[in-house]
Amino acid sequence: MPATHPRRAAFQHLTLTALLAICAALVACGGAGGGSSGGVSATASAAPTYACCHTPTPSPSATVTTQLQPTNTPGPSLSQLTVYAGDANGDFFGLNAQTGSKRWSVSVSSEPNKPLANNGLVYVTTQGGYVLAINAGHILWQAQGDSTGGAIDGRPALYNGLLYAANDVGVIFALDAGSGVQRWRYPTGGQISGSVNVQSDGTLYAGSSDGYLYALNAGDGSLRWRFATGAAIEFTSPAVANGVVFIGADNGKLYAVNASDGTQRWAFQSGGQIFGRPAVDNGAVYFGSNDYRVVAVSVSSGQQLWSFQTGGSVTGSPAATSGAVFITSSDGVLYALSEANGGKLWTFSRGGGFGRAWPVASHGLLFIGAADGNLYALNLMNGAVTWRYTAGAAVDAATIGL
């Protein structure tokens, strides 16, 4: 496993940047009253604000649940599903989604990223630059993602018998899902630290630090179009909904781009570098950035609907479901916010934070790995711990599947 992978290096940089920003804010305040440590704002493009004269103290728990709308989940029961995740030691495991009991585990040599589950198989990429196909703890094949040997930091995607990913050398590639043999590769002009996104029409989307959002033909890797953001796209991944691609960039802008031809619909200016994959639900796009805020903007117009200030940089991908947005912050808190107005519903705090993990919801539970070495299953309605599984090191992002 590499000593420091790109996302963790970014976290270290953000921590220093955040401390400098807070110190500057304290000097500017000169003892005057400061901003709120959390809440709802209706300002469309407000500058980043920080707690001026005190450190925000996250609430350890909350009981407001009336805005959540639990829904019935079709398909397999919770006990039939498996939670797939890995830890920083390279241990990859499958857990009973209902009880948290371990079904199997296997070593994948280096730290795994968020996996992809498909009909009993699970595909996972690693920081060491490898891609693996696993069935019930048995490695079916293992392949180097690309001959460049670059580290992989994103989740793989699957379409029409091909498995897709990208590495930090900037190469997007496709492997045969049955054998791991490379079928094509497309080099970009910069590093790719996010995940690729493949849609049912056979288009693959990926952002690169060269400042372009790429749309490729998933069958052969040929370029369909590319969109210039004017800034590096480093730690954010594209989301696609209703013919629109949403992606953030280091200039703090969230872009909405037509999936058909790569033309811009709108751009929203936030207060800091955008991280993670945006979530799209109920006519809104939800995302976070290192200005300590979670923001909701209109899908159609890009106008801000609300913002919520956390106590740290928001570097993970949100999950939006049942009328709530779930997202982590570097302040060590997982926030459940109302989709309607950004009001805080409940919080779940871990002293060491959540590292490279972000939440995923299924069957009324929210699954989240943490730097304390545990994977938690939380009640979606109130954040209460239903079960936890203790691994050997910090647990990364999980996936739910058969």
C-alpha positions as CSV (number, residue, x, y, z in Angstrom):
1,M,0.0,0.0,0.0
2,P,1.4,3.5,-0.9
3,A,2.4,5.6,2.1
4,T,0.0,8.4,1.2
5,H,-2.7,8.1,-1.5
6,P,-4.1,11.3,-3.2
7,R,-7.3,11.6,-1.3
8,R,-5.6,11.3,2.1
9,A,-3.0,13.9,1.0
10,A,-5.8,16.2,0.1
11,F,-7.3,15.7,3.6
12,Q,-4.0,16.7,5.2
13,H,-3.8,19.8,2.9
14,L,-7.4,20.7,3.7
15,T,-6.8,20.4,7.4
16,L,-3.9,22.9,7.3
17,T,-5.9,25.2,5.0
18,A,-8.9,25.1,7.3
19,L,-6.8,25.9,10.4
20,L,-5.3,28.9,8.6
21,A,-8.7,30.1,7.5
22,I,-10.1,29.8,11.0
23,C,-7.1,31.7,12.4
24,A,-7.6,34.5,9.9
25,A,-11.3,34.6,10.8
26,L,-10.4,35.0,14.5
27,V,-8.1,37.9,13.8
28,A,-10.7,39.6,11.6
29,C,-13.3,39.2,14.3
30,G,-11.3,41.0,17.0
31,G,-13.6,39.6,19.7
32,A,-16.8,40.5,17.9
33,G,-19.7,38.0,17.7
34,G,-19.3,35.3,15.1
35,G,-21.4,33.2,12.7
36,S,-23.5,30.2,13.6
37,S,-21.9,26.8,13.6
38,G,-24.8,25.3,11.7
39,G,-28.1,26.3,10.1
40,V,-29.9,27.2,7.0
41,S,-29.1,30.0,4.7
42,A,-31.0,31.4,1.7
43,T,-28.1,33.4,0.3
44,A,-27.4,32.3,-3.3
45,S,-23.6,32.8,-3.3
46,A,-22.5,33.7,0.2
47,A,-18.8,33.7,1.0
48,P,-17.5,31.0,3.3
49,T,-18.3,31.8,7.0
50,Y,-16.6,30.2,10.0
51,A,-17.4,30.3,13.7
52,C,-15.6,33.5,14.8
53,C,-15.1,33.3,18.5
54,H,-15.8,29.7,19.4
55,T,-15.2,26.2,18.1
56,P,-18.5,24.6,16.7
57,T,-19.5,21.7,18.9
58,P,-21.4,19.0,17.0
59,S,-24.5,17.6,18.7
60,P,-23.8,14.0,19.6
61,S,-27.4,12.9,18.9
62,A,-30.8,14.3,17.9
63,T,-34.4,13.2,18.1
64,V,-36.0,15.2,15.2
65,T,-37.3,12.6,12.8
66,T,-40.7,14.0,11.6
67,Q,-39.3,15.1,8.2
68,L,-38.1,11.7,7.2
69,Q,-40.3,9.5,5.0
70,P,-39.5,5.8,5.3
71,T,-40.3,3.8,2.2
72,N,-40.8,0.1,1.4
73,T,-37.7,-1.4,-0.3
74,P,-38.6,-3.9,-3.1
75,G,-36.4,-6.8,-4.0
76,P,-34.3,-9.0,-1.7
77,S,-34.7,-8.9,2.1
78,L,-32.1,-7.3,4.3
79,S,-30.9,-10.7,5.5
80,Q,-30.3,-11.8,1.9
81,L,-28.1,-8.8,1.2
82,T,-24.4,-8.4,1.9
83,V,-22.5,-5.3,3.0
84,Y,-19.1,-5.2,1.1
85,A,-16.3,-3.1,2.4
86,G,-12.6,-3.1,3.0
87,D,-10.1,-1.5,5.5
88,A,-6.8,0.3,5.3
89,N,-4.9,-2.9,6.0
90,G,-6.2,-4.5,2.7
91,D,-8.8,-6.8,4.3
92,F,-11.9,-7.0,2.2
93,F,-15.1,-8.6,3.7
94,G,-18.7,-9.4,3.3
95,L,-21.2,-8.9,6.1
96,N,-24.8,-10.0,6.7
97,A,-26.6,-6.7,6.1
98,Q,-29.2,-7.4,8.8
99,T,-27.0,-8.6,11.6
100,G,-23.5,-7.4,10.8
101,S,-22.0,-10.9,11.2
102,K,-19.1,-11.7,8.9
103,R,-19.8,-14.0,6.0
104,W,-16.2,-14.1,4.6
105,S,-13.1,-12.0,4.3
106,V,-10.1,-12.0,1.9
107,S,-6.8,-10.0,1.7
108,V,-6.5,-7.8,-1.4
109,S,-2.9,-6.7,-0.7
110,S,-3.5,-3.0,-0.6
111,E,-6.3,-0.6,0.5
112,P,-9.5,-1.2,-1.4
113,N,-11.9,1.5,-2.7
114,K,-15.7,1.4,-2.7
115,P,-16.7,-1.8,-4.4
116,L,-19.3,-2.7,-7.0
117,A,-21.7,-5.6,-6.4
118,N,-23.5,-7.4,-9.3
119,N,-25.5,-10.7,-9.0
120,G,-23.3,-12.4,-6.4
121,L,-20.0,-11.0,-7.8
122,V,-18.2,-8.0,-6.3
123,Y,-15.6,-6.0,-8.1
124,V,-13.1,-3.8,-6.3
125,T,-10.2,-1.6,-7.2
126,T,-7.2,-0.9,-4.9
127,Q,-4.8,1.8,-4.1
128,G,-2.1,-0.5,-5.5
129,G,-3.6,-0.2,-8.9
130,Y,-5.3,-3.6,-9.2
131,V,-8.8,-4.7,-10.0
132,L,-10.3,-7.9,-8.5
133,A,-13.4,-10.0,-9.1
134,I,-14.5,-11.8,-6.0
135,N,-17.2,-14.4,-5.4
136,A,-18.1,-15.2,-1.7
137,G,-14.5,-14.5,-0.6
138,H,-12.8,-16.3,-3.5
139,I,-10.8,-14.2,-5.9
140,L,-11.8,-15.1,-9.4
141,W,-9.2,-12.9,-11.1
142,Q,-6.9,-10.1,-10.3
143,A,-5.5,-7.7,-12.9
144,Q,-3.4,-4.6,-13.0
145,G,-5.8,-1.8,-14.1
146,D,-3.4,-0.4,-16.6
147,S,0.2,-0.9,-17.7
148,T,1.1,2.5,-16.2
149,G,0.7,1.0,-12.8
150,G,-1.1,4.0,-11.4
151,A,-3.0,3.9,-8.2
152,I,-6.8,3.7,-8.4
153,D,-8.9,5.8,-6.1
154,G,-12.4,5.4,-7.4
155,R,-15.2,2.9,-7.6
156,P,-15.4,0.7,-10.8
157,A,-18.4,0.7,-13.1
158,L,-19.9,-2.2,-15.1
159,Y,-21.7,-2.2,-18.5
160,N,-22.3,-4.8,-21.2
161,G,-19.6,-7.2,-20.0
162,L,-16.9,-4.6,-19.5
163,L,-15.6,-3.2,-16.2
164,Y,-14.4,0.4,-16.1
165,A,-12.1,2.5,-13.9
166,A,-9.4,5.2,-14.0
167,N,-6.1,5.8,-12.3
168,D,-4.0,8.6,-11.0
169,V,-1.9,8.7,-14.1
170,G,-5.0,9.8,-15.9
171,V,-5.8,6.7,-17.8
172,I,-9.4,5.6,-18.2
173,F,-9.6,1.9,-19.0
174,A,-12.0,-1.0,-19.7
175,L,-11.4,-4.7,-18.6
176,D,-13.2,-7.8,-19.6
177,A,-15.5,-8.4,-16.6
178,G,-15.0,-12.2,-17.0
179,S,-11.2,-12.3,-17.2
180,G,-9.7,-9.0,-16.3
181,V,-8.1,-8.6,-19.8
182,Q,-7.8,-5.0,-20.9
183,R,-10.0,-4.1,-23.8
184,W,-9.2,-0.4,-24.3
185,R,-7.5,2.6,-22.6
186,Y,-7.9,6.3,-23.0
187,P,-5.2,8.6,-21.6
188,T,-6.3,12.1,-20.4
189,G,-4.0,15.0,-19.7
190,G,-4.2,14.8,-15.9
191,Q,-4.7,12.7,-12.8
192,I,-8.1,11.0,-12.1
193,S,-8.9,10.5,-8.4
194,G,-12.6,10.1,-8.7
195,S,-14.9,7.4,-10.0
196,V,-16.1,6.9,-13.6
197,N,-19.9,6.8,-14.4
198,V,-21.3,4.6,-17.1
199,Q,-24.9,5.1,-18.3
200,S,-27.3,2.7,-20.0
201,D,-26.9,4.4,-23.4
202,G,-23.2,3.3,-23.4
203,T,-21.6,6.6,-22.5
204,L,-18.8,6.8,-19.9
205,Y,-18.2,10.0,-18.0
206,A,-15.1,10.9,-16.0
207,G,-13.4,14.1,-14.8
208,S,-9.7,14.8,-14.9
209,S,-7.3,17.2,-13.2
210,D,-6.5,18.5,-16.7
211,G,-9.8,20.5,-16.3
212,Y,-12.0,18.4,-18.6
213,L,-15.1,16.3,-18.2
214,Y,-14.9,13.5,-20.7
215,A,-17.7,11.6,-22.4
216,L,-16.4,8.3,-24.0
217,N,-18.0,5.5,-26.0
218,A,-18.1,2.7,-23.4
219,G,-17.7,0.1,-26.1
220,D,-14.4,1.2,-27.6
221,G,-13.2,4.2,-25.6
222,S,-13.5,6.7,-28.4
223,L,-14.2,10.3,-27.4
224,R,-17.7,11.6,-27.8
225,W,-17.1,15.1,-26.4
226,R,-15.2,16.8,-23.6
227,F,-16.2,19.9,-21.6
228,A,-13.7,22.4,-20.2
229,T,-14.3,23.6,-16.6
230,G,-11.4,25.9,-16.5
231,A,-10.1,24.3,-13.3
232,A,-8.8,20.9,-12.2
233,I,-11.4,18.2,-11.4
234,E,-9.6,16.3,-8.7
235,F,-11.7,14.6,-6.0
236,T,-15.2,14.8,-7.4
237,S,-17.0,12.3,-9.6
238,P,-19.8,12.9,-12.2
239,A,-23.4,12.3,-11.4
240,V,-25.9,11.8,-14.2
241,A,-29.7,12.3,-14.1
242,N,-32.4,13.0,-16.7
243,G,-29.9,13.7,-19.5
244,V,-27.7,16.1,-17.4
245,V,-24.2,15.5,-16.0
246,F,-23.3,17.2,-12.7
247,I,-19.7,17.6,-11.7
248,G,-17.7,19.9,-9.4
249,A,-14.2,21.4,-9.8
250,D,-11.4,23.0,-7.8
251,N,-12.7,26.5,-8.7
252,G,-15.7,25.8,-6.4
253,K,-18.1,25.6,-9.3
254,L,-20.8,22.9,-9.8
255,Y,-21.5,22.4,-13.5
256,A,-24.6,21.1,-15.2
257,V,-23.7,19.8,-18.6
258,N,-26.0,18.3,-21.3
259,A,-25.2,14.6,-21.6
260,S,-26.0,14.6,-25.3
261,D,-23.4,17.1,-26.5
262,G,-21.4,18.5,-23.5
263,T,-22.8,22.0,-23.6
264,Q,-23.2,23.9,-20.4
265,R,-26.7,24.4,-18.9
266,W,-25.6,26.3,-15.8
267,A,-22.8,26.7,-13.2
268,F,-23.2,27.4,-9.5
269,Q,-20.3,29.1,-7.6
270,S,-19.8,27.7,-4.2
271,G,-17.3,28.9,-1.6
272,G,-14.6,26.2,-2.0
273,Q,-13.2,23.2,-3.8
274,I,-15.9,20.6,-4.4
275,F,-15.5,16.9,-3.4
276,G,-17.4,13.7,-3.8
277,R,-20.1,12.7,-6.2
278,P,-23.2,15.0,-6.0
279,A,-26.5,13.4,-5.1
280,V,-29.7,14.2,-7.2
281,D,-33.1,13.8,-5.7
282,N,-36.5,15.5,-5.7
283,G,-35.4,18.2,-8.2
284,A,-32.3,19.2,-6.3
285,V,-28.6,18.5,-6.5
286,Y,-26.8,18.1,-3.1
287,F,-23.0,18.5,-2.6
288,G,-20.4,19.6,-0.1
289,S,-17.1,21.6,-0.4
290,N,-14.2,22.7,1.8
291,D,-16.0,25.9,2.7
292,Y,-17.6,23.8,5.4
293,R,-21.0,23.8,3.7
294,V,-23.5,21.4,2.3
295,V,-25.5,23.0,-0.5
296,A,-28.7,22.2,-2.4
297,V,-29.3,23.8,-5.8
298,S,-32.1,23.5,-8.2
299,V,-31.6,20.9,-11.0
300,S,-33.3,23.0,-13.6
301,S,-31.8,26.5,-12.8
302,G,-28.8,26.0,-10.6
303,Q,-30.2,28.5,-8.1
304,Q,-29.4,27.8,-4.4
305,L,-32.2,26.3,-2.4
306,W,-30.4,26.1,0.9
307,S,-27.0,25.7,2.6
308,F,-26.0,24.2,5.9
309,Q,-22.7,24.9,7.7
310,T,-20.8,22.1,9.3
311,G,-17.8,22.3,11.5
312,G,-15.3,21.1,8.9
313,S,-14.6,20.5,5.2
314,V,-17.2,18.4,3.5
315,T,-15.2,16.0,1.4
316,G,-17.4,12.9,1.0
317,S,-20.3,12.0,-1.3
318,P,-23.8,12.5,0.0
319,A,-26.7,10.0,0.0
320,A,-30.2,11.4,-0.6
321,T,-33.2,9.3,0.2
322,S,-36.4,9.3,2.2
323,G,-36.5,13.1,2.3
324,A,-33.1,13.4,3.8
325,V,-29.5,14.1,2.8
326,F,-26.8,12.1,4.6
327,I,-23.2,13.5,4.4
328,T,-20.0,13.4,6.5
329,S,-17.7,16.3,7.4
330,S,-14.0,16.4,8.5
331,D,-15.4,17.6,11.9
332,G,-16.1,13.9,12.6
333,V,-19.9,14.2,12.2
334,L,-22.3,12.4,9.9
335,Y,-25.2,14.8,9.3
336,A,-28.8,13.9,8.4
337,L,-30.4,17.0,6.8
338,S,-33.9,17.7,5.5
339,E,-34.0,17.7,1.7
340,A,-36.7,20.3,1.9
341,N,-34.9,23.1,3.8
342,G,-31.5,21.8,5.0
343,G,-32.6,21.6,8.7
344,K,-30.6,19.2,10.9
345,L,-32.6,16.0,11.6
346,W,-29.9,14.1,13.6
347,T,-26.1,13.6,13.8
348,F,-23.8,10.7,14.5
349,S,-20.3,11.6,15.7
350,R,-17.0,9.6,15.7
351,G,-13.9,11.0,17.3
352,G,-11.6,9.9,14.5
353,G,-14.0,10.9,11.8
354,F,-15.0,8.9,8.7
355,G,-11.9,9.1,6.5
356,R,-12.5,7.7,3.0
357,A,-16.0,6.4,3.8
358,W,-19.4,7.9,2.9
359,P,-22.9,6.7,3.7
360,V,-25.1,4.3,1.7
361,A,-28.7,3.6,2.5
362,S,-30.9,0.5,2.2
363,H,-33.9,-1.0,3.9
364,G,-34.2,1.7,6.5
365,L,-30.6,1.5,7.5
366,L,-27.6,3.7,6.8
367,F,-24.2,2.0,6.5
368,I,-21.0,4.0,7.1
369,G,-17.4,3.0,7.7
370,A,-15.3,5.0,10.2
371,A,-11.6,5.7,11.0
372,D,-12.1,4.0,14.4
373,G,-12.1,0.6,12.6
374,N,-15.8,0.0,12.7
375,L,-18.5,-0.3,10.1
376,Y,-21.8,1.0,11.5
377,A,-25.4,0.2,10.5
378,L,-27.6,3.2,11.7
379,N,-31.3,3.6,11.9
380,L,-32.2,5.9,9.0
381,M,-34.8,7.7,11.1
382,N,-32.8,8.7,14.1
383,G,-29.1,7.6,13.7
384,A,-29.2,5.0,16.5
385,V,-26.7,2.2,16.0
386,T,-28.4,-1.1,14.9
387,W,-25.1,-3.0,14.7
388,R,-21.4,-2.5,14.2
389,Y,-18.6,-4.6,12.8
390,T,-15.1,-4.2,14.0
391,A,-12.4,-4.5,11.4
392,G,-8.6,-4.3,11.8
393,A,-8.2,-0.7,10.6
394,A,-10.1,2.3,9.2
395,V,-13.1,1.1,7.1
396,D,-13.6,2.6,3.7
397,A,-16.8,3.2,1.7
398,A,-19.2,0.2,1.6
399,T,-21.6,-1.2,-1.0
400,I,-24.9,-3.2,-0.5
401,G,-25.8,-6.0,-2.8
402,L,-26.4,-9.7,-3.2
